[in-house]
Amino acid sequence: YFTLILFSLAGIQIMVSYQNMSMLFIGLEIMSVSLYILAGIRKGDFASNEASLKYFLMGAFSTGFLLFGITLIYGASGSFDIEAINQYLVANYREVSPMFYSGVILILIGLCFKIGAVPFHFWTPDVYDGAPTVFTSFMATIVKAAVFVGFVRLFGGAFGKLEDTWSIWVAVMIAATLFVGNITAVFQQSVKRMLSYSSIAQAGFLLFGVYAMNDAAREGLLIYAAAYCLATIGIFAVLSKMTDYSFEGFNGLAKHQPVLAFTTTICLLSLAGIPLTAGFLGKFYMLKAAIMTGQHLWLVIFAVVMAAVSVYYYFRVIQAMYFKEGPVQSVAASSFEKYTLIAVSIFLILLGVFPGTFLGWLYF
């Protein structure tokens, strides 16, 4: 189990630091193969087996798109190196080969599969719901953030000159991802499945970092990734201690486990983008970055509406914890785990109030 996680982290390390598209592919595969096995680590659980198989089949399918796209890019530019590809575009901006454009679109599709963006999201709910809870939190946070960093490095570096061509496709994907993720999450009866659709919607906001490609987008991506990862890990940490993942399973949790209920509330408020939390600033920076491009203002308005929709299903959990009665839950959390969750909650608030300290790491 731990060896597979280390292999996955090794692939993630390559994905966030590559300078060559062949290394992007290698890093993605080292990460993905480990994840396929981890999703089915509970061999006696049918749901875990199903999640592993679906993840493997969809992952292999999306890798085909990515690899074919890389091949077409190499055929047009003669190099796998990001800097060499960028120089090719600068020198041949007016007469870029159609093969190159096809490669960019195929790579976009392959990476959107990995982050669960609509319309390439259909594997996400079943895999997140069937995989062990602890692993789901790892896959929904660290893995997704790593793929986004790889996404930005490639499209901001190698394909930056073609931004006018692919940005409209990213804009459409953002709108579709926000709509499908948020609207579908409203109708879920399982908190774990709701969080899986929520992660799709959060991917829509993270895609603003790819769409805008300016300084505000890079700052926003850093804050949003930190806020999203910490909040999601905090909620899944509480879920891992529970046996009932339905909304009713959270009924009366504040009366029996006030610390867990409070930290869960802070994490949910951050995901919803409520002011004074890191999630609010992450959304603010992303929308600011999109406005600074001067294009597709409708997309920003639509994102604000979808963020308002997300408040409904996040607050359903808070309502269940504080305003509904339920049986005593056998949620056993150690003092260390409770202190860790409190530390996560404090960091989410401090990041929302003092983002400058965190952003200083980006420049210094």
C-alpha positions as CSV (number, residue, x, y, z in Angstrom):
1,Y,0.0,0.0,0.0
2,F,2.7,2.5,1.0
3,T,5.0,1.4,-1.8
4,L,2.2,2.2,-4.3
5,I,1.6,5.6,-2.8
6,L,5.4,6.3,-3.1
7,F,5.4,5.2,-6.7
8,S,2.4,7.5,-7.3
9,L,4.2,10.4,-5.6
10,A,7.2,9.8,-7.8
11,G,5.1,10.1,-10.9
12,I,3.5,13.3,-9.5
13,Q,7.0,14.7,-8.9
14,I,7.9,14.1,-12.5
15,M,4.5,15.6,-13.7
16,V,5.1,18.9,-11.9
17,S,8.7,19.3,-13.0
18,Y,9.0,18.0,-16.6
19,Q,10.6,19.9,-19.5
20,N,9.9,17.2,-22.1
21,M,6.6,15.7,-23.2
22,S,8.0,12.2,-23.1
23,M,8.6,12.8,-19.3
24,L,5.1,14.1,-19.0
25,F,3.8,10.7,-20.3
26,I,6.2,8.7,-18.1
27,G,5.2,10.6,-15.0
28,L,1.5,10.3,-15.8
29,E,1.8,6.5,-16.3
30,I,3.9,5.9,-13.1
31,M,1.2,7.8,-11.2
32,S,-1.7,6.2,-12.9
33,V,-0.7,2.6,-12.7
34,S,-0.3,2.9,-9.0
35,L,-3.7,4.5,-8.7
36,Y,-5.4,1.7,-10.7
37,I,-4.2,-0.8,-8.1
38,L,-4.9,1.4,-5.1
39,A,-8.5,1.9,-6.2
40,G,-9.0,-1.8,-5.9
41,I,-6.9,-2.4,-2.8
42,R,-9.9,-3.9,-1.0
43,K,-9.9,-7.1,-3.0
44,G,-13.0,-8.5,-1.2
45,D,-15.1,-5.4,-1.9
46,F,-17.1,-5.5,-5.2
47,A,-17.4,-1.7,-5.3
48,S,-13.7,-1.3,-5.0
49,N,-13.0,-3.9,-7.7
50,E,-15.5,-2.1,-10.0
51,A,-13.8,1.2,-9.3
52,S,-10.4,-0.2,-10.1
53,L,-11.6,-1.7,-13.4
54,K,-13.4,1.4,-14.5
55,Y,-10.5,3.6,-13.6
56,F,-8.1,1.3,-15.5
57,L,-10.2,1.1,-18.7
58,M,-11.0,4.9,-18.8
59,G,-7.4,5.7,-17.8
60,A,-5.9,3.6,-20.6
61,F,-8.4,5.1,-23.1
62,S,-7.4,8.6,-22.1
63,T,-3.7,7.8,-22.2
64,G,-4.2,6.8,-25.9
65,F,-5.5,10.3,-26.7
66,L,-2.5,11.8,-24.8
67,L,0.1,9.6,-26.5
68,F,-1.4,10.1,-30.0
69,G,-1.4,13.9,-29.4
70,I,2.2,13.9,-28.3
71,T,3.1,11.9,-31.4
72,L,1.4,14.4,-33.7
73,I,3.1,17.3,-31.9
74,Y,6.5,15.5,-32.4
75,G,5.7,14.9,-36.1
76,A,4.9,18.6,-36.7
77,S,7.7,20.2,-34.6
78,G,10.4,17.5,-34.5
79,S,10.9,17.7,-30.8
80,F,9.4,16.6,-27.5
81,D,11.1,19.5,-25.6
82,I,8.7,22.2,-24.4
83,E,11.1,25.1,-25.2
84,A,11.8,23.7,-28.7
85,I,8.1,23.4,-29.4
86,N,7.5,26.9,-28.3
87,Q,10.3,28.1,-30.6
88,Y,8.7,26.2,-33.4
89,L,5.5,28.0,-32.8
90,V,7.2,31.4,-32.7
91,A,9.0,30.7,-36.0
92,N,6.0,29.2,-37.8
93,Y,3.1,31.0,-36.1
94,R,1.4,31.9,-39.4
95,E,1.7,28.4,-41.0
96,V,1.4,25.9,-38.2
97,S,0.8,22.4,-39.5
98,P,-2.8,21.1,-39.1
99,M,-1.1,18.0,-37.5
100,F,0.0,20.3,-34.7
101,Y,-3.5,21.6,-34.0
102,S,-4.8,18.0,-34.0
103,G,-2.1,17.1,-31.4
104,V,-3.0,20.0,-29.1
105,I,-6.7,19.0,-29.2
106,L,-5.9,15.3,-28.4
107,I,-3.6,16.3,-25.5
108,L,-6.3,18.6,-24.2
109,I,-8.8,15.7,-24.3
110,G,-6.3,13.3,-22.6
111,L,-5.6,15.7,-19.7
112,C,-9.3,16.6,-19.3
113,F,-9.9,12.9,-18.8
114,K,-7.4,12.8,-15.9
115,I,-8.9,15.8,-14.1
116,G,-12.5,14.7,-14.6
117,A,-13.7,17.6,-16.7
118,V,-17.0,17.4,-18.6
119,P,-17.6,15.6,-21.0
120,F,-14.8,13.3,-19.9
121,H,-16.0,13.0,-16.3
122,F,-18.2,9.9,-16.4
123,W,-15.6,7.6,-14.6
124,T,-15.2,10.0,-11.6
125,P,-18.3,9.4,-9.5
126,D,-18.1,5.6,-9.6
127,V,-14.3,5.5,-8.9
128,Y,-14.5,8.0,-6.1
129,D,-17.5,6.3,-4.5
130,G,-16.1,2.7,-4.8
131,A,-12.5,3.3,-3.9
132,P,-11.4,3.3,-0.2
133,T,-12.2,6.7,1.5
134,V,-8.6,7.5,2.4
135,F,-7.4,6.8,-1.1
136,T,-10.3,8.8,-2.6
137,S,-9.1,11.8,-0.7
138,F,-5.6,11.3,-2.1
139,M,-6.9,10.9,-5.7
140,A,-9.3,13.9,-5.5
141,T,-6.7,16.3,-4.1
142,I,-3.0,15.6,-4.6
143,V,-3.4,13.7,-7.9
144,K,-5.8,16.3,-9.4
145,A,-3.6,19.2,-8.3
146,A,-0.5,17.6,-9.9
147,V,-2.3,17.0,-13.2
148,F,-3.4,20.7,-13.2
149,V,0.2,21.8,-12.7
150,G,1.3,19.6,-15.6
151,F,-1.6,21.1,-17.6
152,V,-0.5,24.6,-17.0
153,R,3.2,23.9,-17.7
154,L,2.3,22.4,-21.1
155,F,-0.4,24.8,-22.3
156,G,1.2,27.9,-20.7
157,G,4.7,27.0,-21.9
158,A,4.7,25.0,-25.1
159,F,1.3,26.0,-26.5
160,G,1.1,29.5,-25.3
161,K,1.2,31.1,-28.8
162,L,-1.9,29.1,-29.7
163,E,-4.0,30.4,-26.8
164,D,-6.5,32.0,-29.1
165,T,-7.2,28.6,-30.6
166,W,-7.6,26.4,-27.6
167,S,-8.9,28.9,-25.0
168,I,-12.4,28.8,-26.5
169,W,-12.5,25.0,-26.0
170,V,-11.4,25.4,-22.4
171,A,-14.1,28.0,-21.8
172,V,-16.8,25.6,-23.1
173,M,-15.4,22.8,-20.9
174,I,-15.4,25.1,-17.9
175,A,-19.1,26.0,-18.4
176,A,-20.1,22.4,-18.9
177,T,-18.0,21.1,-16.0
178,L,-19.5,23.7,-13.6
179,F,-23.0,23.0,-14.7
180,V,-22.9,19.2,-14.7
181,G,-20.8,19.0,-11.5
182,N,-23.0,21.3,-9.4
183,I,-26.4,20.4,-10.7
184,T,-25.8,16.7,-10.3
185,A,-24.4,17.1,-6.8
186,V,-27.7,18.7,-5.7
187,F,-29.5,15.4,-6.3
188,Q,-27.1,13.0,-4.5
189,Q,-28.1,11.2,-1.3
190,S,-24.6,10.1,-0.4
191,V,-22.1,12.6,1.0
192,K,-19.2,10.8,-0.6
193,R,-20.9,10.7,-4.0
194,M,-21.8,14.3,-3.6
195,L,-18.2,15.2,-2.9
196,S,-17.2,13.3,-6.1
197,Y,-19.5,15.5,-8.2
198,S,-18.3,18.5,-6.2
199,S,-14.8,17.6,-7.2
200,I,-15.9,17.8,-10.9
201,A,-17.3,21.3,-10.2
202,Q,-14.1,22.3,-8.4
203,A,-12.2,21.2,-11.5
204,G,-14.2,23.7,-13.5
205,F,-12.9,26.5,-11.3
206,L,-9.3,25.2,-11.5
207,L,-9.6,25.2,-15.3
208,F,-9.8,29.0,-15.1
209,G,-6.1,28.8,-14.3
210,V,-5.5,27.1,-17.7
211,Y,-7.9,29.4,-19.5
212,A,-6.5,32.7,-18.3
213,M,-2.7,32.0,-18.1
214,N,-1.8,35.3,-16.4
215,D,-0.2,36.2,-13.0
216,A,-3.6,36.3,-11.3
217,A,-4.4,32.8,-12.7
218,R,-1.1,31.4,-11.3
219,E,-1.7,32.9,-7.9
220,G,-5.3,31.8,-7.9
221,L,-4.3,28.2,-8.9
222,L,-1.8,28.1,-6.0
223,I,-4.4,29.3,-3.4
224,Y,-7.3,27.3,-4.9
225,A,-5.3,24.1,-5.0
226,A,-4.2,24.5,-1.4
227,A,-7.7,25.4,-0.2
228,Y,-9.4,22.7,-2.2
229,C,-6.9,20.0,-1.1
230,L,-6.9,20.8,2.6
231,A,-10.7,21.2,2.8
232,T,-11.4,17.9,0.9
233,I,-8.8,16.0,2.9
234,G,-10.4,17.3,6.1
235,I,-13.9,16.2,5.1
236,F,-12.7,12.8,3.9
237,A,-10.8,12.3,7.1
238,V,-14.1,12.6,9.0
239,L,-15.9,10.4,6.4
240,S,-13.3,7.7,6.9
241,K,-14.4,7.4,10.5
242,M,-18.0,7.0,9.7
243,T,-20.0,3.9,8.5
244,D,-23.0,5.8,7.1
245,Y,-22.1,8.1,4.2
246,S,-25.6,9.4,3.6
247,F,-26.7,12.9,4.7
248,E,-28.8,11.2,7.5
249,G,-25.5,9.7,8.8
250,F,-24.5,13.3,9.8
251,N,-27.6,14.0,11.7
252,G,-26.8,15.3,15.2
253,L,-23.0,14.9,14.7
254,A,-22.5,18.3,16.4
255,K,-24.0,17.1,19.6
256,H,-22.0,13.9,19.9
257,Q,-18.7,15.0,18.2
258,P,-18.6,18.8,18.3
259,V,-14.9,19.1,17.2
260,L,-15.5,16.9,14.1
261,A,-18.6,18.8,13.2
262,F,-16.9,22.2,13.6
263,T,-13.9,21.3,11.4
264,T,-16.2,19.7,8.8
265,T,-18.2,22.9,8.7
266,I,-15.0,25.0,8.1
267,C,-14.0,22.7,5.3
268,L,-17.4,22.8,3.7
269,L,-17.6,26.6,4.0
270,S,-14.2,26.8,2.2
271,L,-15.4,24.6,-0.6
272,A,-18.5,26.7,-0.9
273,G,-16.4,29.8,-1.2
274,I,-17.7,31.7,1.8
275,P,-15.7,34.8,2.7
276,L,-13.0,34.6,5.3
277,T,-12.0,31.1,4.1
278,A,-9.3,30.2,1.6
279,G,-11.9,28.8,-0.8
280,F,-13.4,32.3,-1.2
281,L,-10.1,33.8,-2.2
282,G,-9.3,31.0,-4.5
283,K,-12.6,31.6,-6.4
284,F,-12.0,35.3,-6.3
285,Y,-8.5,35.0,-7.9
286,M,-9.8,32.6,-10.6
287,L,-12.6,34.9,-11.6
288,K,-10.3,37.9,-11.5
289,A,-7.9,36.2,-13.8
290,A,-10.7,35.4,-16.2
291,I,-12.0,39.0,-16.2
292,M,-8.4,40.3,-16.9
293,T,-8.4,38.4,-20.2
294,G,-11.2,40.7,-21.4
295,Q,-13.0,37.8,-23.1
296,H,-16.1,35.7,-22.3
297,L,-17.5,37.7,-19.4
298,W,-20.5,35.5,-19.6
299,L,-18.3,32.7,-18.3
300,V,-17.5,34.6,-15.1
301,I,-21.2,35.4,-14.5
302,F,-22.1,31.7,-15.0
303,A,-19.4,30.6,-12.6
304,V,-20.7,32.9,-9.9
305,V,-24.2,31.4,-10.4
306,M,-22.9,27.9,-10.2
307,A,-20.9,28.8,-7.0
308,A,-24.2,29.9,-5.5
309,V,-25.8,26.6,-6.4
310,S,-22.9,24.7,-4.7
311,V,-23.8,26.4,-1.4
312,Y,-27.1,24.5,-1.3
313,Y,-25.6,21.0,-1.2
314,Y,-22.7,21.9,1.1
315,F,-25.1,23.5,3.6
316,R,-27.2,20.3,3.6
317,V,-24.4,18.6,5.5
318,I,-24.1,21.5,7.9
319,Q,-27.9,21.5,8.5
320,A,-27.8,17.8,9.2
321,M,-25.0,18.2,11.8
322,Y,-26.5,21.1,13.7
323,F,-30.2,21.2,13.2
324,K,-31.3,17.6,13.0
325,E,-31.5,14.8,15.6
326,G,-29.9,11.5,15.0
327,P,-28.6,8.4,16.8
328,V,-25.3,8.4,18.5
329,Q,-22.6,7.7,15.9
330,S,-19.7,5.5,16.8
331,V,-17.2,7.9,15.3
332,A,-13.9,7.2,17.0
333,A,-11.3,9.9,16.4
334,S,-8.1,10.1,18.5
335,S,-6.9,13.4,20.1
336,F,-4.1,13.6,17.5
337,E,-6.6,13.4,14.6
338,K,-8.8,16.0,16.2
339,Y,-5.9,18.4,16.7
340,T,-4.8,17.8,13.1
341,L,-8.3,18.7,11.8
342,I,-8.3,21.8,14.0
343,A,-4.9,22.8,12.5
344,V,-6.3,22.3,8.9
345,S,-9.4,24.5,9.8
346,I,-7.2,27.2,11.2
347,F,-4.9,27.2,8.2
348,L,-8.0,27.5,5.9
349,I,-9.1,30.6,7.8
350,L,-5.6,32.2,8.0
351,L,-5.1,31.6,4.2
352,G,-8.4,33.3,3.6
353,V,-7.5,36.3,5.7
354,F,-3.7,36.6,5.0
355,P,-3.1,35.2,1.5
356,G,-0.1,37.4,1.0
357,T,2.1,35.3,3.3
358,F,1.3,32.2,1.3
359,L,1.6,33.9,-2.1
360,G,5.1,35.1,-1.1
361,W,6.3,31.5,-1.6
362,L,5.4,31.8,-5.3
363,Y,7.8,34.7,-5.9
364,F,10.5,34.3,-3.1
